[in-house]
Amino acid sequence: MVQTIKYSIFKSGSKINKKYLIKDMNNDLLEDINKKEVSSKVYFQTDSICIYNDDFLKIDYIKDNSIDLIVTSPPYNVDIHYNAYNDKISYYDYLIFTRKWLAKCFRLAKNDGRFCLNIPLDKNKGGQQSVYADITTIAKQVGWKYHSTIIWNEQNISRRTAWGSWLSARAPYVIAPVEVILVLYKKYWRKENFGKSDITKEEFVEWTNGVWTFSGESRTKVGHPAPFPIELPRRCIKLFSYVGDTILDPFLGSGSTLIASVKTDRKGIGIEIDKNYCKIAKQRLIREAGINQLNFNKLIIKNING
Ligand SMILES: C[S@@+](CC[C@H](N)C(=O)[O-])C[C@H]1O[C@@H](n2cnc3c(N)ncnc32)[C@H](O)[C@@H]1O
């Protein structure tokens, strides 16, 4: 039996055809006019999620105005040793990079699309910088509208390592052991359609208080140098999107956003430049989101990278 599935989230036009043909349930491969071009970037895909091993700044296969909610945490430029990304560039270059991906996210979001951006409040490594203030300004310059800011109290006291001048007013450091989640939207804050919300009364009351307290994720446990806990995207997804919405994480890392998307019955797209992290994300989806081989056989569209 030949089935045709239309993926409205993928770009139509000369390069990519949005019609994908599944030959039958036992055949993993899809057919489309330029399948090689896109499929070489697909690391892993089921009927509801897709991981692309690609550079977010270069992709052209996600359709503009197609994403309901973006949840992400970009590189912070604090010299974290990622495999495929240099996390120690000048602050000026970092802000240029930031402008590019913020503008790209803006294009991909629907008019009532939202953006939960996990970033540091500020940084002192390599010189003090007002990261949150600067990124907020750039986000607004490229078109995003400001909605609110959630303070994430990570309770991470290990950050208290630099005192500047100990017990002296000469040059003390003040460090807030928190991060923020900047909440933005494209054009309209009120969603254009009514959809199904799955948030409980307790969650709604607790999470609309803009100070969230839960621990960070263990790097060693996850195998990634800067993961956020699944609780972060889970809250953003349940509070700001409907069941069945499409969630995008342009800096997927170890896959936390996709795990939260699967667990909350949303569709998810993740872009990650590093193949090793794509592999970790896939393994975590299997382990932590309950996607198993049985489901693969029923759901899988493409899984070219083992
Ligand atoms: C802060 S980490 C994200 C961690 C993620 N939230 C998690 O829970 O694992 C940022 C990620 O962005 C990736 N990255 C950097 N530049 C990228 C680019 N241009 N396109 C896609 N991914 C990129 C890095 O490899 C890194 O894994």
The ligand as an ORCA input file, in Angstrom:
! r2SCAN-3c Opt
* xyz 0 1
  C      24.046     24.751     25.206
  S      24.166     23.386     24.108
  C      22.478     22.819     24.071
  C      22.210     21.782     25.102
  C      20.825     21.205     25.061
  N      19.830     22.169     25.514
  C      20.754     19.943     25.910
  O      19.890     19.854     26.801
  O      21.578     19.054     25.714
  C      24.360     24.109     22.525
  C      24.503     23.107     21.391
  O      24.495     23.829     20.152
  C      25.292     23.110     19.231
  N      25.598     24.054     18.121
  C      26.506     25.045     18.092
  N      26.434     25.715     16.928
  C      25.443     25.142     16.205
  C      24.879     25.397     14.928
  N      25.335     26.402     14.145
  N      23.857     24.635     14.486
  C      23.385     23.607     15.268
  N      23.899     23.309     16.488
  C      24.896     24.064     16.958
  C      26.484     22.653     20.060
  O      27.147     21.545     19.467
  C      25.800     22.291     21.404
  O      25.492     20.921     21.463
*
